[in-house]
Amino acid sequence: MKLLHILISLLFLTPALILAADFPQLKDPVVFQRSEIDRTGKRVIYGKVWIMEADGSHQRQITFGTTYDEHASLYADQEHVLYGEFRANGYIVDSGARLVKVNIYTLEREIIAEKVDRALHHATVSPIDDLIAYHEDYGERVAQWIDLGDKAREIPFRATNGVRTKNGIIAMHERNPSVSPREVSLIHIGTKGAITQATMLTDDRVMHRRPAISPDGKWLSWQTDANGTDDEIYLAKIDGSKPRNLTKTGGNDGHPWFSRDGKWIVFESDRSGNWEIWRMRTDGSGQEQLTEAKGKYVSTRARM
């Protein structure tokens, strides 16, 4: 009878609790976003946050429900993840969003920020001191950066997809959004008292986007179409000098992110025919595919 009661109790446990109960301790976790492909071949908008080991093993979903969850980042303790959570209706993402911090083992959640009239996009936890950056979307996008417990500081011009440095933020800047093809540069934004200072790190003749910085603050990586129609991943010094192409392969490569030890870059690529997660050493060697969804899922936006 006691066994029967236990079995009945298990039926009422949520899938999240059951998954959390047998989740192994990960040595070098990678968090990423996964979206299902429906029967019509369209990407289902309900993207979810997943976690895995750095070699692609122990893949596990850690967010659930009908919200659209995006751009997850690991904290330095490698046990907590920050991500954006959006209300969704079918293929449409409604207005309003939250930034949520979740424990990858217990799945306990904490609301970091919430807006009902605008979206909170592209949240990142910097590898430097867990500094958080995000931007608010309310028709005209502006970047903001925050520390936990502090009031957000707003940038007085268009800046998106930012990641914090010790003395500011590196972000995308699109001077003229009406131009096609798009012209996007990477800039470093710093403040001195009430003064905001911006320094260009790349040109603005093509589309440079999705910056990442190394944990030691010495290196910058990003996605660019500077070599032609396909996107490649570049590496440069933190000031943008001496850039070089790391991927140089067919297909598109993007969303780079450094590992905590600074030895690897995890990224997304469609070179195998589907968007999957890959990794490589910071010199571009050792490129290997970590996920294999075979067209049933799209895996993107990985961070270590």
Order of alpha helices (4+ residues) and beta strands (2+ residues): alpha-alpha-beta-beta-beta-beta-beta-beta-beta-beta-beta-beta-beta-beta-beta-beta-beta-beta-beta-beta-beta-beta-beta-beta-beta-beta
